[in-house]
């Protein structure tokens, strides 16, 4: 009997990666100009941005309960226990779909967590759970620990391309025009829901302001835990600047990991955005 992790494709854990790690991933549906794709299956972070760049409409929707039921029943037949780690219920109906499926499967040992986050933050929770499982933690203790980690989970993003926010109606054309004119970079949190908390002129200034916010208004970054930097679209020069600044200010060293961000977040922020997910100090 093993412990199996189930998550969703907002984590941007690839199909190959999931197979290697034994992670179950439920793919969200991505609709680009009326054509449906399943994230992680027939659309990935590598090709999403090229497909979406010149499109007029991009939509995403949560996996159906039947998708989760299939993953849960596979675990049930294998005699495995399940912990689920999912995108914020404020941003998607994915967690609700998983809960509906769990009830229908009537599994005894299944525990689902609404991480109140998205993207690299979900990935961070998944990989933290994997490490605890490798160390031989019990199922009950794992569920307890992941709830504790959830309370210390933080994420920030610096928006690089305002075109997608304007296209989705989350930013007015006038605001987007002025922001682009003065090279303003919005800084957002990803706790529960996306919220703009500050802005800076230029990428380097935005990075410094973000790290100052973390240092001066939170308990800081727990350097003993994994920290993840994410980027949308092709690799950007300034996501590397974020890595350098993180090392200079917080000495992250070997616990720093870098991953691309795909359709679920990219649909709203476009290419050229960078993000940071970490656990706060206790």
C-alpha distance (Angstrom), angle and dihedral (degrees) to the residues before:
residue distance angle dihedral
X1 . . .
X2 3.81 . .
X3 3.79 137.9 .
X4 3.79 113.0 -109.4
X5 3.81 124.3 -161.1
X6 3.80 118.8 -143.3
X7 3.80 120.5 -170.0
X8 3.79 139.8 153.6
X9 3.78 133.6 -104.3
X10 3.82 94.8 -101.8
X11 3.81 82.9 82.5
X12 3.83 87.8 67.5
X13 3.78 90.4 -137.0
X14 3.78 102.6 157.4
X15 3.79 124.8 -127.6
X16 3.80 90.9 -111.4
X17 3.79 93.0 47.2
X18 3.80 91.4 48.6
X19 3.82 91.3 51.6
X20 3.79 91.7 50.1
X21 3.81 93.4 49.1
X22 3.81 97.9 37.7
X23 3.82 93.2 -117.8
X24 3.79 122.1 150.8
X25 3.81 112.5 -138.0
X26 3.81 124.7 -167.9
X27 3.80 110.3 -154.2
X28 3.79 122.0 -134.9
X29 3.79 118.0 -137.4
X30 3.81 116.6 -108.9
X31 3.81 117.8 -163.4
X32 3.82 117.0 -164.4
X33 3.80 114.2 -175.6
X34 3.79 90.8 -26.9
X35 3.82 96.9 -46.4
X36 3.81 114.5 118.0
X37 3.80 123.9 -140.5
X38 3.79 132.8 174.6
X39 3.79 110.8 -128.3
X40 3.79 111.5 -118.6
X41 3.79 92.4 15.1
X42 3.82 111.9 60.4
X43 3.80 97.6 -2.0
X44 3.80 123.8 45.6
X45 3.78 136.5 174.5
X46 3.81 88.1 -95.6
X47 3.81 95.0 63.3
X48 3.81 103.8 23.0
X49 3.80 96.4 86.0
X50 3.79 95.0 49.1
X51 3.82 90.0 50.4
X52 3.80 94.2 44.8
X53 3.80 98.8 41.8
X54 3.80 97.0 86.3
X55 3.80 98.8 23.9
X56 3.80 124.4 116.9
X57 3.80 97.8 -146.3
X58 3.81 134.6 23.5
X59 3.81 121.2 180.0
X60 3.79 134.5 175.0
X61 3.80 130.8 -161.0
X62 3.79 135.1 -174.0
X63 3.82 124.1 -99.9
X64 3.78 114.1 -94.5
X65 3.83 119.7 -108.9
X66 3.81 88.1 -107.6
X67 3.82 90.4 63.8
X68 3.80 90.2 55.4
X69 3.80 92.5 41.5
X70 3.79 89.3 59.0
X71 3.82 91.5 52.6
X72 3.80 93.2 44.8
X73 3.80 93.8 47.6
X74 3.81 90.8 50.4
X75 3.79 88.5 55.9
X76 3.81 91.6 44.8
X77 3.80 92.5 52.9
X78 3.81 89.7 50.3
X79 3.80 90.6 50.7
X80 3.80 92.1 -117.6
X81 3.78 128.3 147.4
X82 3.80 116.7 -127.7
X83 3.78 134.1 -139.8
X84 3.81 115.1 -176.5
X85 3.81 123.7 -156.5
X86 3.80 115.2 -171.4
X87 3.79 146.5 175.7
X88 3.82 117.1 -87.7
X89 3.79 114.5 -73.6
X90 3.84 87.0 -136.6
X91 3.80 89.4 64.9
X92 3.81 103.3 35.7
X93 3.79 142.9 11.8
X94 3.82 89.8 -127.0
X95 3.81 95.7 106.7
X96 3.82 91.0 50.0
X97 3.82 90.5 51.4
X98 3.80 89.7 52.0
X99 3.83 91.5 50.0
X100 3.81 91.9 51.3
X101 3.81 90.2 50.1
X102 3.81 92.6 47.9
X103 3.80 91.0 55.4
X104 3.78 92.3 50.6
X105 3.82 92.6 49.2
X106 3.82 93.2 52.8
X107 3.78 93.6 -147.5
X108 3.79 117.6 173.3
X109 3.80 98.9 -154.3
X110 3.79 105.6 45.2
X111 3.79 126.6 119.3
X112 3.81 123.6 -178.2
X113 3.82 125.4 -162.7
X114 3.78 128.2 -163.0
X115 3.82 97.6 -148.4
X116 3.83 91.7 -161.6
X117 3.80 85.5 -135.8
X118 3.80 141.7 79.3
X119 3.81 143.9 -140.8
X120 3.80 116.4 -3.2
X121 3.81 89.4 12.1
X122 3.81 90.1 61.5
X123 3.80 88.8 46.1
X124 3.81 89.2 51.9
X125 3.79 91.3 53.4
X126 3.82 91.6 47.7
X127 3.79 93.9 50.5
X128 3.79 92.2 45.6
X129 3.80 89.2 53.7
X130 3.81 90.3 48.6
X131 3.81 90.9 54.8
X132 3.80 91.9 49.8
X133 3.82 91.2 49.5
X134 3.81 90.2 51.1
X135 3.80 88.3 55.0
X136 3.81 90.2 56.7
X137 3.80 100.3 -107.7
X138 3.80 116.5 171.6
X139 3.79 119.6 -111.3
X140 3.80 94.8 -113.7
X141 3.79 92.2 47.8
X142 3.81 91.2 47.1
X143 3.82 91.3 55.0
X144 3.79 90.2 49.0
X145 3.81 93.2 48.0
X146 3.80 94.0 48.2
X147 3.80 90.4 53.6
X148 3.81 87.1 53.6
X149 3.80 91.5 49.0
X150 3.80 90.3 49.2
X151 3.81 90.1 59.8
X152 3.82 90.5 54.4
X153 3.80 95.7 43.7
X154 3.80 115.8 117.1
X155 3.79 134.2 171.7
X156 3.80 137.3 -178.2
X157 3.79 131.2 -173.7
X158 3.80 132.5 -165.0
X159 3.79 110.3 -149.7
X160 3.78 113.6 -132.6
X161 3.82 103.5 177.5
X162 3.81 120.5 39.8
X163 3.81 94.1 -175.0
X164 3.80 93.9 88.5
X165 3.81 93.1 48.1
X166 3.79 89.0 51.1
X167 3.83 92.3 47.2
X168 3.81 92.0 51.3
X169 3.81 91.4 49.9
X170 3.81 93.9 -115.0
X171 3.80 90.6 115.2
X172 3.80 127.1 38.1
X173 3.83 117.9 -121.8
X174 3.82 90.0 -118.7
X175 3.81 93.8 51.9
X176 3.80 91.1 46.3
X177 3.81 91.5 49.5
X178 3.81 93.4 50.9
X179 3.81 92.8 44.5
X180 3.81 92.0 50.6
X181 3.81 91.5 44.9
X182 3.80 91.6 57.3
X183 3.84 94.7 34.1
X184 3.81 91.3 -118.6
X185 3.79 116.4 176.5
X186 3.84 116.3 -156.5
X187 3.81 115.1 -140.2
X188 3.80 114.1 -148.0
X189 3.77 138.5 -175.3
X190 3.80 120.8 -137.1
X191 3.80 99.7 -155.2
X192 3.79 108.8 129.9
X193 3.78 92.8 -34.9
X194 3.79 135.6 11.6
X195 3.80 111.4 -90.8
X196 3.81 129.5 174.3
X197 3.80 107.1 -130.6
X198 3.80 102.0 169.5
X199 3.79 144.6 -15.5
X200 3.79 137.9 -143.5
X201 3.76 137.5 -166.9
X202 3.78 108.7 -106.9
X203 3.78 133.8 -0.9
X204 3.80 99.0 -86.2
X205 3.80 92.6 49.6
X206 3.82 89.8 48.7
X207 3.80 91.3 52.4
X208 3.79 92.3 50.4
X209 3.80 92.3 47.1
X210 3.81 91.7 49.0
X211 3.80 92.9 51.7
X212 3.81 90.4 45.3
X213 3.80 89.4 53.9
X214 3.81 90.5 51.2
X215 3.80 92.4 47.2
X216 3.79 98.0 44.1
X217 3.80 106.3 32.3
X218 3.82 103.2 34.6
X219 3.80 134.5 43.3
X220 3.80 88.1 -96.2
X221 3.78 131.7 -119.2
X222 3.81 120.9 -41.9
X223 3.80 99.7 -128.3
X224 3.81 91.9 -166.0
X225 3.80 90.6 67.1
X226 3.80 131.4 64.7
X227 3.80 116.9 -85.1
X228 3.82 121.2 -163.5
X229 3.80 130.7 -152.7
X230 3.79 115.4 -162.6
X231 3.79 133.7 -169.8
X232 3.80 135.0 -171.1
X233 3.78 125.1 -133.0
X234 3.80 121.9 -3.4
X235 3.80 116.3 -8.3
X236 3.77 110.0 -71.5
X237 3.78 128.1 -146.8
X238 3.77 92.1 -130.3
X239 3.80 97.2 53.9
X240 3.81 83.7 64.9
X241 3.80 88.2 50.9
X242 3.81 87.7 55.9
X243 3.81 90.4 53.0
X244 3.81 91.3 50.4
X245 3.81 92.7 47.2
X246 3.81 91.3 48.2
X247 3.78 90.5 53.7
X248 3.80 92.3 47.7
X249 3.80 95.5 48.2
X250 3.80 103.4 31.4
X251 3.85 105.0 17.8
X252 3.81 92.6 -132.4
X253 3.82 95.1 170.5
X254 3.79 117.6 161.3
X255 3.82 95.1 1.1
X256 3.81 92.6 68.8
X257 3.82 116.9 102.1
X258 3.83 129.3 -176.6
X259 3.81 125.5 -150.1
X260 3.82 138.6 166.0
X261 3.81 120.8 -114.3
X262 3.79 120.8 -134.6
X263 3.79 142.8 -162.3
X264 3.80 103.2 -46.4
X265 3.80 93.2 63.7
X266 3.79 98.1 19.0
X267 3.80 89.4 61.2
X268 3.79 88.8 67.9
X269 3.80 104.6 31.7
X270 3.80 104.0 29.8
X271 3.78 127.5 -149.9
X272 3.79 121.4 -33.8
X273 3.81 98.2 44.4
X274 3.81 121.6 129.8
X275 3.80 127.5 -159.9
X276 3.77 140.0 -173.4
X277 3.81 128.3 -152.9
X278 3.79 124.3 -174.2
X279 3.80 146.4 141.6
X280 3.79 117.4 -101.2
X281 3.78 120.8 -126.8
X282 3.80 112.6 -93.7
